[in-house]
Protein backbone atom coordinates (compact mmCIF):
# COMPACT_ATOMS: atom_id res chain seq x y z
CA UNK A 1 0.00 0.00 0.00
CA UNK A 2 2.81 2.35 0.94
CA UNK A 3 4.55 1.58 -2.37
CA UNK A 4 1.41 2.47 -4.35
CA UNK A 5 1.05 5.72 -2.42
CA UNK A 6 4.67 6.61 -3.15
CA UNK A 7 4.23 5.80 -6.86
CA UNK A 8 1.07 7.92 -7.09
CA UNK A 9 2.81 10.78 -5.29
CA UNK A 10 5.76 10.68 -7.70
CA UNK A 11 3.40 10.50 -10.69
CA UNK A 12 1.37 13.45 -9.41
CA UNK A 13 4.57 15.42 -8.86
CA UNK A 14 5.75 14.72 -12.41
CA UNK A 15 2.40 15.77 -13.88
CA UNK A 16 2.30 18.95 -11.80
CA UNK A 17 5.84 19.75 -12.90
CA UNK A 18 4.91 19.30 -16.56
CA UNK A 19 1.84 21.51 -16.17
CA UNK A 20 3.92 24.16 -14.40
CA UNK A 21 6.60 24.28 -17.10
CA UNK A 22 3.99 24.16 -19.84
CA UNK A 23 2.18 27.13 -18.24
CA UNK A 24 5.45 29.05 -17.96
CA UNK A 25 6.30 28.39 -21.61
CA UNK A 26 2.79 29.33 -22.73
CA UNK A 27 2.90 32.66 -20.89
CA UNK A 28 6.32 33.43 -22.38
CA UNK A 29 5.05 32.57 -25.88
CA UNK A 30 1.92 34.73 -25.56
CA UNK A 31 4.03 37.72 -24.57
CA UNK A 32 5.58 37.70 -28.04
CA UNK A 33 2.22 38.47 -29.62
CA UNK A 34 2.68 35.61 -32.10
CA UNK A 35 0.16 32.88 -32.75
CA UNK A 36 0.69 29.80 -30.56
CA UNK A 37 -0.14 26.14 -31.15
CA UNK A 38 0.10 23.46 -28.48
CA UNK A 39 2.27 20.32 -28.58
CA UNK A 40 1.59 17.74 -25.81
CA UNK A 41 5.08 16.26 -26.33
CA UNK A 42 8.38 18.11 -26.00
CA UNK A 43 10.03 17.99 -29.46
CA UNK A 44 13.34 16.24 -30.18
CA UNK A 45 13.41 14.17 -26.95
CA UNK A 46 13.38 10.38 -26.67
CA UNK A 47 9.61 10.48 -26.07
CA UNK A 48 9.27 12.54 -29.23
CA UNK A 49 11.36 10.11 -31.26
CA UNK A 50 9.28 7.14 -30.12
CA UNK A 51 5.97 8.92 -30.74
CA UNK A 52 7.08 10.15 -34.17
CA UNK A 53 8.18 6.65 -35.17
CA UNK A 54 5.27 4.60 -33.82
CA UNK A 55 2.33 6.99 -34.21
CA UNK A 56 3.22 8.95 -37.35
CA UNK A 57 0.08 7.95 -39.34
CA UNK A 58 -2.12 9.26 -36.52
CA UNK A 59 -0.03 12.37 -35.74
CA UNK A 60 0.43 13.77 -39.25
CA UNK A 61 -3.09 15.20 -39.20
CA UNK A 62 -2.22 17.54 -36.31
CA UNK A 63 -0.87 20.99 -37.01
CA UNK A 64 1.67 20.98 -34.14
CA UNK A 65 3.22 17.74 -35.37
CA UNK A 66 3.55 18.93 -38.97
CA UNK A 67 5.21 22.15 -37.74
CA UNK A 68 8.08 20.45 -35.89
CA UNK A 69 8.52 17.20 -37.82
CA UNK A 70 11.34 17.54 -40.35
CA UNK A 71 9.69 15.43 -43.03
CA UNK A 72 6.28 17.10 -42.79
CA UNK A 73 7.81 20.59 -42.67
CA UNK A 74 9.78 19.88 -45.84
CA UNK A 75 6.79 18.46 -47.73
CA UNK A 76 4.43 21.24 -46.61
CA UNK A 77 6.75 24.05 -47.67
CA UNK A 78 4.93 27.35 -47.03
CA UNK A 79 1.44 25.82 -46.61
CA UNK A 80 1.52 25.88 -42.81
CA UNK A 81 2.78 29.46 -42.72
CA UNK A 82 0.00 30.48 -45.09
CA UNK A 83 -2.48 29.29 -42.43
CA UNK A 84 -0.69 30.34 -39.23
CA UNK A 85 1.35 33.35 -40.30
CA UNK A 86 4.94 34.05 -41.19
CA UNK A 87 6.04 33.43 -37.58
CA UNK A 88 4.33 31.25 -34.97
CA UNK A 89 5.36 29.37 -31.83
CA UNK A 90 4.87 25.71 -30.92
CA UNK A 91 4.45 25.52 -27.13
CA UNK A 92 5.36 22.28 -25.33
CA UNK A 93 6.09 21.29 -21.71
CA UNK A 94 9.85 21.31 -22.26
CA UNK A 95 10.50 24.17 -24.66
CA UNK A 96 9.06 26.59 -27.20
CA UNK A 97 9.87 26.32 -30.90
CA UNK A 98 9.72 29.39 -33.14
CA UNK A 99 8.75 28.52 -36.70
CA UNK A 100 9.35 31.17 -39.34
CA UNK A 101 9.67 31.58 -43.08
CA UNK A 102 10.43 35.29 -42.88
CA UNK A 103 13.84 35.92 -44.52
CA UNK A 104 14.51 39.00 -42.36
CA UNK A 105 13.96 36.98 -39.16
CA UNK A 106 16.13 34.12 -40.42
CA UNK A 107 18.93 36.52 -41.35
CA UNK A 108 18.75 38.17 -37.93
CA UNK A 109 18.97 34.80 -36.14
CA UNK A 110 21.93 33.68 -38.25
CA UNK A 111 23.79 36.92 -37.58
CA UNK A 112 22.97 37.16 -33.85
CA UNK A 113 23.40 33.57 -32.66
CA UNK A 114 26.50 34.47 -30.65
CA UNK A 115 24.37 36.83 -28.53
CA UNK A 116 21.93 34.09 -27.44
CA UNK A 117 21.92 33.02 -23.81
CA UNK A 118 24.19 30.01 -23.36
CA UNK A 119 23.82 27.22 -20.75
CA UNK A 120 25.83 27.81 -17.57
CA UNK A 121 27.94 24.71 -18.15
CA UNK A 122 29.31 25.90 -21.49
CA UNK A 123 33.05 26.38 -21.29
CA UNK A 124 33.75 29.98 -22.28
CA UNK A 125 37.39 29.27 -23.08
CA UNK A 126 36.44 26.44 -25.46
CA UNK A 127 34.02 28.74 -27.26
CA UNK A 128 36.80 31.27 -27.74
CA UNK A 129 39.17 28.63 -29.06
CA UNK A 130 36.50 27.36 -31.45
CA UNK A 131 35.75 30.84 -32.80
CA UNK A 132 37.48 31.69 -36.09
CA UNK A 133 40.38 34.19 -35.91
CA UNK A 134 39.54 37.83 -36.47
CA UNK A 135 41.34 37.80 -39.81
CA UNK A 136 39.08 34.98 -41.10
CA UNK A 137 35.71 36.48 -40.23
CA UNK A 138 35.39 38.19 -43.58
CA UNK A 139 35.10 34.81 -45.30
CA UNK A 140 31.64 33.53 -46.13
CA UNK A 141 30.25 30.66 -44.08
CA UNK A 142 28.25 27.82 -45.65
CA UNK A 143 24.84 29.51 -45.30
CA UNK A 144 26.14 32.79 -46.75
CA UNK A 145 27.72 30.92 -49.65
CA UNK A 146 24.44 29.17 -50.46
CA UNK A 147 22.50 32.45 -50.29
CA UNK A 148 25.05 34.16 -52.51
CA UNK A 149 24.68 31.35 -55.05
CA UNK A 150 20.92 32.00 -55.02
CA UNK A 151 21.35 35.66 -55.98
CA UNK A 152 21.16 36.53 -59.72
CA UNK A 153 24.51 37.32 -61.28
CA UNK A 154 25.26 40.34 -63.41
CA UNK A 155 24.42 40.76 -67.10
CA UNK A 156 20.99 39.20 -66.60
CA UNK A 157 22.37 35.76 -65.73
CA UNK A 158 20.18 33.50 -63.61
CA UNK A 159 21.18 32.36 -60.12
CA UNK A 160 23.28 29.22 -59.81
CA UNK A 161 20.83 27.85 -57.20
CA UNK A 162 17.05 28.12 -57.50
CA UNK A 163 14.89 28.92 -54.45
CA UNK A 164 13.95 25.23 -54.10
CA UNK A 165 17.58 24.15 -54.37
CA UNK A 166 18.60 26.72 -51.75
CA UNK A 167 15.89 25.56 -49.35
CA UNK A 168 16.76 21.91 -49.94
CA UNK A 169 20.48 22.42 -49.28
CA UNK A 170 19.87 24.37 -46.06
CA UNK A 171 17.37 21.74 -44.89
CA UNK A 172 19.81 18.88 -45.50
CA UNK A 173 22.65 20.81 -43.85
CA UNK A 174 20.54 21.48 -40.74
CA UNK A 175 18.98 18.02 -40.45
CA UNK A 176 22.24 16.25 -41.16
CA UNK A 177 24.02 18.07 -38.36
CA UNK A 178 21.28 17.82 -35.73
CA UNK A 179 18.62 15.20 -36.26
CA UNK A 180 20.86 12.29 -37.22
CA UNK A 181 23.16 12.69 -34.20
CA UNK A 182 20.37 13.16 -31.64
CA UNK A 183 18.36 10.25 -33.03
CA UNK A 184 21.33 7.87 -32.97
CA UNK A 185 22.26 8.79 -29.39
CA UNK A 186 18.64 8.57 -28.20
CA UNK A 187 18.10 5.09 -29.61
CA UNK A 188 21.52 3.88 -28.45
CA UNK A 189 20.76 4.98 -24.88
CA UNK A 190 17.33 3.35 -25.05
CA UNK A 191 18.88 0.07 -26.24
CA UNK A 192 21.46 0.17 -23.43
CA UNK A 193 18.71 0.80 -20.86
CA UNK A 194 16.79 -2.23 -22.13
CA UNK A 195 19.85 -4.49 -22.15
CA UNK A 196 21.91 -4.18 -18.93
CA UNK A 197 24.18 -6.99 -20.07
CA UNK A 198 25.23 -4.87 -23.06
CA UNK A 199 25.90 -1.94 -20.70
CA UNK A 200 28.30 -4.11 -18.72
CA UNK A 201 29.88 -5.39 -21.95
CA UNK A 202 30.53 -1.83 -23.16
CA UNK A 203 31.68 -0.56 -19.74
CA UNK A 204 34.18 -3.41 -19.53
CA UNK A 205 35.73 -2.36 -22.85
CA UNK A 206 35.86 1.33 -21.91
CA UNK A 207 37.58 0.62 -18.58
CA UNK A 208 40.14 -1.67 -20.21
CA UNK A 209 40.96 0.69 -23.09
CA UNK A 210 41.26 3.75 -20.84
CA UNK A 211 43.43 1.85 -18.36
CA UNK A 212 45.84 0.73 -21.08
CA UNK A 213 45.86 3.83 -23.32
CA UNK A 214 44.99 6.82 -21.13
CA UNK A 215 42.28 9.33 -22.02
CA UNK A 216 43.59 10.84 -25.26
CA UNK A 217 40.84 10.73 -27.90
CA UNK A 218 43.13 9.69 -30.76
CA UNK A 219 44.42 6.74 -28.70
CA UNK A 220 41.10 5.60 -27.22
CA UNK A 221 38.49 6.04 -29.95
CA UNK A 222 39.91 3.58 -32.55
CA UNK A 223 39.92 0.82 -29.93
CA UNK A 224 36.28 1.19 -28.78
CA UNK A 225 34.88 -1.55 -31.03
CA UNK A 226 31.98 -2.42 -28.72
CA UNK A 227 30.92 1.23 -28.39
CA UNK A 228 30.94 1.54 -32.17
CA UNK A 229 28.80 -1.61 -32.45
CA UNK A 230 26.21 -0.09 -30.10
CA UNK A 231 26.13 3.17 -32.07
CA UNK A 232 25.70 1.22 -35.31
CA UNK A 233 22.71 -0.57 -33.80
CA UNK A 234 21.30 2.76 -32.52
CA UNK A 235 21.60 4.32 -35.95
C-alpha positions in Angstrom: 0.0 0.0 0.0 2.8 2.4 0.9 4.5 1.6 -2.4 1.4 2.5 -4.4 1.0 5.7 -2.4 4.7 6.6 -3.2 4.2 5.8 -6.9 1.1 7.9 -7.1 2.8 10.8 -5.3 5.8 10.7 -7.7 3.4 10.5 -10.7 1.4 13.4 -9.4 4.6 15.4 -8.9 5.7 14.7 -12.4 2.4 15.8 -13.9 2.3 19.0 -11.8 5.8 19.8 -12.9 4.9 19.3 -16.6 1.8 21.5 -16.2 3.9 24.2 -14.4 6.6 24.3 -17.1 4.0 24.2 -19.8 2.2 27.1 -18.2 5.5 29.0 -18.0 6.3 28.4 -21.6 2.8 29.3 -22.7 2.9 32.7 -20.9 6.3 33.4 -22.4 5.1 32.6 -25.9 1.9 34.7 -25.6 4.0 37.7 -24.6 5.6 37.7 -28.0 2.2 38.5 -29.6 2.7 35.6 -32.1 0.2 32.9 -32.7 0.7 29.8 -30.6 -0.1 26.1 -31.2 0.1 23.5 -28.5 2.3 20.3 -28.6 1.6 17.7 -25.8 5.1 16.3 -26.3 8.4 18.1 -26.0 10.0 18.0 -29.5 13.3 16.2 -30.2 13.4 14.2 -26.9 13.4 10.4 -26.7 9.6 10.5 -26.1 9.3 12.5 -29.2 11.4 10.1 -31.3 9.3 7.1 -30.1 6.0 8.9 -30.7 7.1 10.2 -34.2 8.2 6.6 -35.2 5.3 4.6 -33.8 2.3 7.0 -34.2 3.2 9.0 -37.3 0.1 7.9 -39.3 -2.1 9.3 -36.5 0.0 12.4 -35.7 0.4 13.8 -39.2 -3.1 15.2 -39.2 -2.2 17.5 -36.3 -0.9 21.0 -37.0 1.7 21.0 -34.1 3.2 17.7 -35.4 3.6 18.9 -39.0 5.2 22.1 -37.7 8.1 20.5 -35.9 8.5 17.2 -37.8 11.3 17.5 -40.3 9.7 15.4 -43.0 6.3 17.1 -42.8 7.8 20.6 -42.7 9.8 19.9 -45.8 6.8 18.5 -47.7 4.4 21.2 -46.6 6.7 24.1 -47.7 4.9 27.3 -47.0 1.4 25.8 -46.6 1.5 25.9 -42.8 2.8 29.5 -42.7 0.0 30.5 -45.1 -2.5 29.3 -42.4 -0.7 30.3 -39.2 1.3 33.4 -40.3 4.9 34.0 -41.2 6.0 33.4 -37.6 4.3 31.3 -35.0 5.4 29.4 -31.8 4.9 25.7 -30.9 4.4 25.5 -27.1 5.4 22.3 -25.3 6.1 21.3 -21.7 9.9 21.3 -22.3 10.5 24.2 -24.7 9.1 26.6 -27.2 9.9 26.3 -30.9 9.7 29.4 -33.1 8.8 28.5 -36.7 9.4 31.2 -39.3 9.7 31.6 -43.1 10.4 35.3 -42.9 13.8 35.9 -44.5 14.5 39.0 -42.4 14.0 37.0 -39.2 16.1 34.1 -40.4 18.9 36.5 -41.4 18.7 38.2 -37.9 19.0 34.8 -36.1 21.9 33.7 -38.3 23.8 36.9 -37.6 23.0 37.2 -33.9 23.4 33.6 -32.7 26.5 34.5 -30.6 24.4 36.8 -28.5 21.9 34.1 -27.4 21.9 33.0 -23.8 24.2 30.0 -23.4 23.8 27.2 -20.8 25.8 27.8 -17.6 27.9 24.7 -18.2 29.3 25.9 -21.5 33.1 26.4 -21.3 33.8 30.0 -22.3 37.4 29.3 -23.1 36.4 26.4 -25.5 34.0 28.7 -27.3 36.8 31.3 -27.7 39.2 28.6 -29.1 36.5 27.4 -31.5 35.8 30.8 -32.8 37.5 31.7 -36.1 40.4 34.2 -35.9 39.5 37.8 -36.5 41.3 37.8 -39.8 39.1 35.0 -41.1 35.7 36.5 -40.2 35.4 38.2 -43.6 35.1 34.8 -45.3 31.6 33.5 -46.1 30.3 30.7 -44.1 28.3 27.8 -45.6 24.8 29.5 -45.3 26.1 32.8 -46.7 27.7 30.9 -49.6 24.4 29.2 -50.5 22.5 32.4 -50.3 25.1 34.2 -52.5 24.7 31.3 -55.1 20.9 32.0 -55.0 21.4 35.7 -56.0 21.2 36.5 -59.7 24.5 37.3 -61.3 25.3 40.3 -63.4 24.4 40.8 -67.1 21.0 39.2 -66.6 22.4 35.8 -65.7 20.2 33.5 -63.6 21.2 32.4 -60.1 23.3 29.2 -59.8 20.8 27.8 -57.2 17.0 28.1 -57.5 14.9 28.9 -54.5 13.9 25.2 -54.1 17.6 24.2 -54.4 18.6 26.7 -51.8 15.9 25.6 -49.4 16.8 21.9 -49.9 20.5 22.4 -49.3 19.9 24.4 -46.1 17.4 21.7 -44.9 19.8 18.9 -45.5 22.6 20.8 -43.8 20.5 21.5 -40.7 19.0 18.0 -40.4 22.2 16.2 -41.2 24.0 18.1 -38.4 21.3 17.8 -35.7 18.6 15.2 -36.3 20.9 12.3 -37.2 23.2 12.7 -34.2 20.4 13.2 -31.6 18.4 10.2 -33.0 21.3 7.9 -33.0 22.3 8.8 -29.4 18.6 8.6 -28.2 18.1 5.1 -29.6 21.5 3.9 -28.5 20.8 5.0 -24.9 17.3 3.4 -25.0 18.9 0.1 -26.2 21.5 0.2 -23.4 18.7 0.8 -20.9 16.8 -2.2 -22.1 19.9 -4.5 -22.2 21.9 -4.2 -18.9 24.2 -7.0 -20.1 25.2 -4.9 -23.1 25.9 -1.9 -20.7 28.3 -4.1 -18.7 29.9 -5.4 -21.9 30.5 -1.8 -23.2 31.7 -0.6 -19.7 34.2 -3.4 -19.5 35.7 -2.4 -22.8 35.9 1.3 -21.9 37.6 0.6 -18.6 40.1 -1.7 -20.2 41.0 0.7 -23.1 41.3 3.8 -20.8 43.4 1.9 -18.4 45.8 0.7 -21.1 45.9 3.8 -23.3 45.0 6.8 -21.1 42.3 9.3 -22.0 43.6 10.8 -25.3 40.8 10.7 -27.9 43.1 9.7 -30.8 44.4 6.7 -28.7 41.1 5.6 -27.2 38.5 6.0 -29.9 39.9 3.6 -32.6 39.9 0.8 -29.9 36.3 1.2 -28.8 34.9 -1.6 -31.0 32.0 -2.4 -28.7 30.9 1.2 -28.4 30.9 1.5 -32.2 28.8 -1.6 -32.4 26.2 -0.1 -30.1 26.1 3.2 -32.1 25.7 1.2 -35.3 22.7 -0.6 -33.8 21.3 2.8 -32.5 21.6 4.3 -36.0 
